[in-house]
Amino acid sequence: MKVPDTNIKFSDKIKAYFEDELKGEQLVEFEKELETNEELSKAIDMYFAQTYPAGEQGLEALEEQFLRGLLEEASEQEPRIVRRSFLFNYGVAASLAFLLIASAFLYANFYYSNQYLAASFYDKVKFEAPTLAGGTTSEIYAGYKNEDWSKVIRIAEASEKEVSANEDARFLLACAYHKNGQYELAVSIFQELLEKNHIQQQRIHLLMALSYLQADKLEEAQAIVKKILEDKGNDFSEEAQALRGKLMSKWRLLIF
């Protein structure tokens, strides 16, 4: 809309002002001038009256222009908002996926590791030694009950001749070797006692499988578990079946 000729000197500024082209210092200076310059103020009123006629139609035109400006501004910002929203959601999803995968690996490597399974199943089948009075064997029993594995090994090795003739003391020594991390020595004594048909032979089979498992000899451990399950009268077939299930679990596919 053309500004009246009497105010032609303000026409460029007025148009720029109403079309929102004045920015920063230019806008501040124009608004200051508008407060002090009566001629400019009248030119503004005239421009506004001609551009937006009085009455309901004029208001509607003003509202329409205002809304159009808002929509244009929103359309310019929408792609940036969408991009930011997508990147944020993608980042959150990727982080959650990583945490879930990492948690699965940690869970499997702890609760399904050979060492964890061997330790947890040992508690299910460990021998509860009675209390004996006097002699080397009684000291070994006492050390076993107190879970003082070093003491059991020390006494047994110091009294090798006496202990070698006592199968029960040898059995406790094998258990002490197992708990002390000396799995090969434990397996050696367990095998010796099985050959002699020790009274604890059913328990010994499973304990020997656990020693192999602790030593990461999975094939040997599985072979013994299979043998236990084939023995229908074995008192530890239930524990052997549970161990077999753990060893065949798909969780073990995640073990490093």
N, C-alpha and C positions, 0 to 999 in steps of 0.2 A: 504494500500500500504506500502510495506516494505521500510524503509529508508536505503540508502546505508550503507555498513558495516563501511566505514570510519567515518560515523557520528552516529554509533550505540549508542553512549553515549547520544545523543539528541533525540533518536527515541521516547521514551515515552512522553517527553514533547511536541515534534512536533505533534504527533498524538492527544494528549490531546488538544493541541491548535486548530488544525484544526477541531476537533470534538466538539469544544465548551465545553470542560469539565473543563477548567481552569476558576476559579471564584475568585473574590475579590483580595486579596493580591497576590495569585499565578499568576493571569493574569497580574497584574501590574509588578511583579518581572520579569516575562518572557519577557514582552515587553521592559522593561529596558535593560535586557540582550541582546535582539535582536538588540538593537541600538548600543551596544558596542562590541559585540562578532561577529567577521567576520566569524568565522567557523560555528557558529549557523546560521547566515544569509544565507550562502551558502547551508547549509543542508535544510533550509526552501525552498529555490528556487528549489533545486533538488526534494524535496518531492512534491512540487506544480506541477513541470513539469511532473513528472511521474504519478501523480494522475489525473491531468487535461491536457491532451495532447494539444499541440499548435494547433491553427486554429479554424475554426467555430465549429467543433464538441466538442472541449474542452470548448468553451464558452457556448455551449448549455448544456453540462453536468454540468457546474458550475451553470447556471441559474436554471436548473432542481433541483439541490440539494438545492439551495437557496429557491425556491418556495415550495419544499417539507417541508423544515424546517418551513416556514411561515404557511403552512396548518396544520402541526402537532401542532404548537403553538395555532393556532386559534381553532382547534378541542378540545384542552384541556380547552380553556377558554369559548367556546360556551355554555356548560351546565350552567356555573355560570352566564353568561350574560342572558340566557333565564330565569333562576330562579329569578334573580334580576328584570328583566323586568316584569315577571309575578307578583311577589310580589308587585312591585311598582304600576302596573296597578290595581291589586286587592285592594290595599290600597286606591288609588284614587277613584275607583268605590264605595268602601264601605263608604268613607267619603262623597261623593256626595249623595249617597242613604240616609245616616243618615241626612244630611242637608235638603234634600227634605222632608223626613218624619217629621223631627222636624218643618220645615216651615209650612207644612200642618196642623200639630197639633196646632201650634201657631195661624195660620190664622183662623182655625175653632173656637178655644177657645176665640178668640177676636171678630171676626165679626159675629159669630153665637151664641154667648152666650145669655142667657135670658136677661141679663142686657143691653148689647149693643143694641139688637133688641128693647127692651122697650124704651130705651133712643132715638134711632133714629126715631122710629115711633111716639113718643110723639111730636116731632117737626113738624110732618106732620099734627097732629090733635089738637094741642094746641089752646086754646081759646084766641082770641085777645080782651082783655078787653077795653071798652071805658073809657074815662076820665069823672069822675063825680065831681061835686062841692059840698063841705061841707059834714059834718057828718062822722060817723064811716065807713060806707060803702065806701065812697069815698076814705078814707085812705087805706082801704083794696084793692080797685081797683088800687090805686097808687103804693102800695107795690107789687101787682101782676105784673103790667106793668114794674116795675123796677127789677123784679125777686128777690125781697127781701123777700124770703119765711119766714124767721124767723120773720120779721116785720108783715107779714100777719097773721101768727099764733098767735103772741103775741097780736095784736089788737083784733082779733076775739075771743080769749079765755078770754080777759079782758072784752069784751062786749058781753058775751055769750047770754044774754037775747035778746039783740037787733039783733044780728047776726042770732040767731036761727029762728027768724021770717022772715028772708030775704033769700029766696032760692038762689038768685044769689050770695050773700055773702058766703053762705054755699058751693056753687059750687067752688068758688075761694079758699075757705079754704081747700076743698078736694084736689084741684090741688096743693096747697102749701104743704099739707101733703105728697102728692106723690113726689114732687120734693125735699122734705126735708128727704126722706127716711122712712117716717112713713106710710108704705103702708096699714097696717091694718086699721088705722084711715081713710085713704083716701077711701078705699073700703067701710067702714061703711057708710060714708056720701054719696058716689055715690049710694049705694043701697037705702038709705033713699030718695034721690032725684028721683030715678027711680020709686019708689012707688008713688011719688007725680006727676008723669008724667011731670017732669021738661022739659022746652022748649029745653034744650040741651041733651035730653035723648039719641039721637043717638050717639052723641059725648061721652056721659058719658059711654055708653056700652064699647066702645073701650078703653077709658081711664081706666076703671075698669079692663079690660083684661090686660092692660099694668102694672097696679099695681100688679096684681097677678103674672105676668111674672117677674117683678122686685123682688118679694118675692119668686121666684122659685116654685110657685104653677102652674105648667105647665098644669095640667088637667083642673083646673078652668079657666085658660086663654083660652085654646083651646075650652072649652065649650061655652064661650061667643063669641069667634070668629065665631064658627059654627052658633050660634044664629043670629049674624049680617048678615052672608051670606044667611041665610034662609029668612031674611027680604029683599025682592026684592027692596023695596023703600028706603032702608037705604042709606043715603048720604055718608057713609064711607065704603061701601061694597068693593070699589076698594082697599082701604088701608087694610081692613080686609083680602082680598084675597092675597095681597102681603105678609102680615104678616104670613098667613097660609102657603104660599109657603116657606118662610124662616124657619118656624118651622118644616116643613117636609123635608127640604133639607138633603141630605146624608152627607153634611159637619158636621151636628150635631152629627153624629155617632162618630166623633173624639173628641167630648168634654169630658173632664175629668169628 
